[in-house]
């Protein structure tokens, strides 16, 4: 019985962690919609992989969360977010 409870708790935690993640491109699309910006980048930039869903209150906070720990750097130029390696 205790084993079943522990297993259920672990599965719930893993599920919650996966739910809080998104693909990098999906996160960028959400920020484009929320803040009215456009991302500009070279096609060779590695934008695959999963990231934590940004939860910041400003565009800058969300970008920091989205690209934290990656080799991608960003610069906000008006309504554009320029991405570079």
C-alpha atoms as one frame of an Amber mdcrd trajectory, in Angstrom:
protein
   0.000   0.000   0.000   2.727   2.468   0.994   4.641   1.585  -2.143   1.621
   2.451  -4.284   1.225   5.828  -2.539   4.899   6.677  -3.076   4.751   5.621
  -6.723   1.647   7.761  -7.284   3.329  10.767  -5.649   6.438  10.365  -7.806
   4.359  10.097 -10.987   2.413  13.222 -10.056   5.612  15.181  -9.437   7.160
  14.049 -12.729   3.949  14.866 -14.580   3.827  18.336 -13.039   7.451  18.975
 -13.997   6.809  17.925 -17.592   3.644  20.030 -17.740   5.672  23.086 -16.700
   7.994  22.577 -19.661   7.526  23.566 -23.274   9.558  23.565 -26.447  11.726
  26.615 -27.008   9.820  27.551 -30.175   6.458  27.247 -28.383   7.734  29.456
 -25.580   8.887  32.028 -28.116   5.492  31.917 -29.871   3.722  32.516 -26.550
   5.919  35.548 -25.854   5.277  36.912 -29.352   1.553  36.737 -28.707   1.674
  38.059 -25.128   4.076  40.974 -25.717   3.553  41.721 -29.429   7.204  41.097
 -30.320   8.811  39.135 -33.171  11.865  36.912 -32.847  14.600  37.339 -35.439
  17.316  34.692 -35.787  19.371  32.701 -38.248  17.892  29.370 -39.310  21.010
  27.573 -38.054  20.385  28.645 -34.448  19.637  25.549 -32.300  16.062  26.191
 -31.151  15.002  22.641 -30.374  14.767  21.227 -26.918  12.574  21.715 -23.902
  12.646  24.631 -21.487  10.735  25.736 -18.425   7.558  27.581 -19.316   8.332
  31.281 -18.798   6.362  32.744 -15.912   7.918  36.184 -15.521   5.865  39.352
 -15.365   7.932  41.277 -17.921   9.331  40.391 -21.330  12.873  40.676 -19.958
  12.137  38.233 -17.112  10.510  35.756 -19.496  13.442  35.929 -21.921  15.889
  35.388 -19.088  13.939  32.315 -17.964  13.589  30.986 -21.511  17.254  31.240
 -22.481  18.916  30.773 -19.083  21.664  28.190 -19.328  21.663  28.117 -23.120
  24.234  29.395 -25.560  21.628  31.708 -27.097  21.861  35.418 -26.336  19.076
  37.903 -26.950  18.758  41.624 -27.479  15.495  43.562 -27.470  15.326  46.121
 -30.286  11.935  47.788 -30.217   9.348  45.183 -31.187  12.027  42.660 -32.200
  13.991  40.193 -30.113  17.230  39.385 -31.909  18.724  36.002 -31.070  22.414
  35.143 -31.506  24.719  32.342 -30.554
